Amino acid sequence: MKFSGKVIKYGDNVDTDVIIPARYLNTSVKEELAAHCMEDLDPDFSKKVEPGDIIVAGSNFGCGSSREHAPVAIKASGISCVIAPSFARIFYRNSINTGLAILECPEASEGISDGDKIEVDTDSGEIKDITSGKVYKASAFPGFIEKIISSDGLVGYTKTKLQ
Amino acid sequence: MGMTMTQKILSKHAGKELCAPGDLIEADLDLLLGNDITTPPAIDIFEKNSFGKVFDTDKIVMVPDHFAPNKDIKSAEQCKRMRDFAKSQNIKYYYEQGEEGMGVEHVILPDNGLVLPGFAVIGADSHTCTYGALGAFSTGVGSTDLACAMAAGSTWFRVPEAIRVDLKGKLNPYVSGKDVILYLIGLIGVDGALYRSLEFTGEGVAELSMADRLTICNMAIECGAKNGIFPVDEKTIEYLDARVEGGYKEAPEWLFADPDAVYEQTITIDLSEVPPMVSFPHLPSNTHAVGTFDKTKIDQVVIGSCTNGRLEDMKKAAAVLKGRHVAEGIRAIILPGSQRVYKQCLTEGLLEIFVDAGCVVSAPTCGPCLGGHMGVLAKGEKCVSTTNRNFVGRMGHKESEVYLAGVEVAAASAVKGYIASPAELE
């Protein structure tokens, strides 16, 4: 998949409580979740995010809770992809399962600035910073994960398994 | 090559002789858990994809504990969704609010004897790692994982690398498992064990109560670990024998780490050197020893949660609060972790101590831990809490602050009105 958009940049350890505060977890309606995405970290997020935008963050993105509402809220807000040096493991699973594209790339996290326009090819792992002209390469997903993604997520994969 | 405990359990459940770190495996599961926040989305997925019947009605646990007793209409709808599904699917371990055996999920599963050594457990709750204290592989997942595992009875794992935490020595007074895990998180950081298993070993293990071990494993996730795990010893067997239906005498003979198991890193902790700890806002790794920082005035104290809501915790709180009173202007909220703990507090006279000390005593619920209800903070307020996270906005307003601590520090802080050591009360 290919995405392009402007970068919204955050630091290390962006946790699930700021991605979607628990006070909004009395619903799992994605539009309602998206309306409150990132609000305790970045109150302007829902105003500035445009469809296709890309979050570039520091290490351990998505740490904390197992709430799948976190990747769901990010995706429903219009974010196409999240790039970070590392992701917390439950968030990593949840992103794959819910179809939020994520890429691990320490160099891109370091080199890309807030507001840059970038292009991402999740198949090749190539991240192109149009603003700076720099190109980065993210690590590829393990084959097994690719299989889940190509089965249209874990649900599709499970359906095949159950047959 | 030798295997760690985690690798042994995963290979057993994947039907393999050997599992190496990095291997991607499909593992059969012994127990699945969901709560009122994470189960409704799982049910949506389960029904939308016509998964039909769950794989085993006796291997799924559903606990309405987060926003229950229902805090608002939407929460009531979520609890109802789970209740209706559990009933229609004939789920054996659905716990209704108020019923015996009910309470905060990670307090009741071990206490009801549902988790055994060598089990592979997933839960749609990040603190599912708690059950590693019983020698199980247990880890948190999301709602889609739960939905698919409810249908298939299995899930995929990447076999984790391991970090050994070698424990020696004995705990000092006023120091518990909570201080040990905060100390460890302070040492390695909130991603210090990312994707890895934390395997606790050494002579110090025997010095830790089961309550201490449950608290330590509960917070393994707070340094990014996939799971935490303790070896099975006499204390584990004694704990299980009193709780498991039909008793429990012996762990599986294969359930131990090989002498040549590979650990990426070994961290040694001398328990006698662990002081009472506090994690300052807004990361669990932001740790300080009590007594090494300026007087920090507080507004609220919370004692309870899946981390510290067990009977041992209530006893510790009562020992500090007995004959004392909460400082003027402080709200102290005590949440026994289950109906059983609540009743034990009642019969052992602890409730009277709490009420006489000026504490609020709540029904068992996760409530304030995640800013749900029963103690949400206003702008600028500070709370000492025995819970597990102190992220921005965790307990309420984004400009409120949570200071994580063990039960005795929390109780002493309630009495003093600032973050204090119980030693200050002597």
Chai-1 contact restraints between the chains, C-beta under 6 A:
chainA,res_idxA,chainB,res_idxB,connection_type,confidence,min_distance_angstrom,max_distance_angstrom,comment,restraint_id
A,N13,B,V190,contact,1.0,0.0,6.0,A-B,restraint_1
A,D15,B,F391,contact,1.0,0.0,6.0,A-B,restraint_2
A,D17,B,F391,contact,1.0,0.0,6.0,A-B,restraint_3
A,D17,B,G393,contact,1.0,0.0,6.0,A-B,restraint_4
A,D17,B,R394,contact,1.0,0.0,6.0,A-B,restraint_5
A,V18,B,V392,contact,1.0,0.0,6.0,A-B,restraint_6
A,P21,B,G393,contact,1.0,0.0,6.0,A-B,restraint_7
A,A22,B,L370,contact,1.0,0.0,6.0,A-B,restraint_8
A,A22,B,G371,contact,1.0,0.0,6.0,A-B,restraint_9
A,R23,B,G371,contact,1.0,0.0,6.0,A-B,restraint_10
A,L25,B,I37,contact,1.0,0.0,6.0,A-B,restraint_11
A,N26,B,F67,contact,1.0,0.0,6.0,A-B,restraint_12
A,N26,B,K74,contact,1.0,0.0,6.0,A-B,restraint_13
A,N26,B,S75,contact,1.0,0.0,6.0,A-B,restraint_14
A,T27,B,K74,contact,1.0,0.0,6.0,A-B,restraint_15
A,S28,B,P40,contact,1.0,0.0,6.0,A-B,restraint_16
A,S28,B,P41,contact,1.0,0.0,6.0,A-B,restraint_17
A,D40,B,V392,contact,1.0,0.0,6.0,A-B,restraint_18
A,D40,B,G393,contact,1.0,0.0,6.0,A-B,restraint_19
A,D40,B,K398,contact,1.0,0.0,6.0,A-B,restraint_20
A,N60,B,D191,contact,1.0,0.0,6.0,A-B,restraint_21
A,C63,B,V190,contact,1.0,0.0,6.0,A-B,restraint_22
A,S65,B,S126,contact,1.0,0.0,6.0,A-B,restraint_23
A,S66,B,A124,contact,1.0,0.0,6.0,A-B,restraint_24
A,S66,B,D125,contact,1.0,0.0,6.0,A-B,restraint_25
A,S66,B,S126,contact,1.0,0.0,6.0,A-B,restraint_26
A,S66,B,G140,contact,1.0,0.0,6.0,A-B,restraint_27
A,S66,B,G142,contact,1.0,0.0,6.0,A-B,restraint_28
A,E68,B,G142,contact,1.0,0.0,6.0,A-B,restraint_29
A,E68,B,S143,contact,1.0,0.0,6.0,A-B,restraint_30
A,R89,B,Y195,contact,1.0,0.0,6.0,A-B,restraint_31
A,R89,B,K226,contact,1.0,0.0,6.0,A-B,restraint_32
A,I90,B,S126,contact,1.0,0.0,6.0,A-B,restraint_33
A,I90,B,G140,contact,1.0,0.0,6.0,A-B,restraint_34
A,N94,B,G142,contact,1.0,0.0,6.0,A-B,restraint_35
A,N97,B,T144,contact,1.0,0.0,6.0,A-B,restraint_36
A,F144,B,L24,contact,1.0,0.0,6.0,A-B,restraint_37
A,L154,B,T144,contact,1.0,0.0,6.0,A-B,restraint_38
A,L154,B,C148,contact,1.0,0.0,6.0,A-B,restraint_39
A,V155,B,N49,contact,1.0,0.0,6.0,A-B,restraint_40
A,T158,B,C148,contact,1.0,0.0,6.0,A-B,restraint_41
A,T158,B,A152,contact,1.0,0.0,6.0,A-B,restraint_42
A,K161,B,A152,contact,1.0,0.0,6.0,A-B,restraint_43
